[in-house]
Amino acid sequence: MHLLKYYSLTLAFYIFEIALFKTIYPVWNFDIFWLNALLRFTLVVFFSITIRQILFRDSNYFYQKFLILIILNPIVASSILRGFSGYYPETDILILKFISDLISSLIVFIALKKIT
């Protein structure tokens, strides 16, 4: 049941992130790295607070364990997105964002598994 709640919350936050990105991107005048990093960082923080309250109430040192995720995920995802948007400028930015988010999530997951 926790796994279903976790992925339901993840999906809800990600849909919200994609909607924000799609809305803001056309008027964003700065590097795509900063838009993606700002959105991801903000939503990862809110996601961590939400899952802490809903799923991990009794967990000790929860935020210390997720600190790496909160820091690494936006940086990795935004760096990959910047690279993809440079190499594939004709590809829809939302497709590139999805792919970069997926790759960064896998990288962060693997890193977390190794250090915990």
Secondary structure, DSSP 4 states (H G I P E B T S, - for coil): -HHHHHHHHHHHHHHHHHHHHHHHGGG--S-HHHHHHHHHHHHHHHHHHHHHHHT-TT-TTHHHHHHHHHHHHHHHHHHHHHHHHHH-TTS-HHHHHHHHHHHHHHHHHHHHHHH-
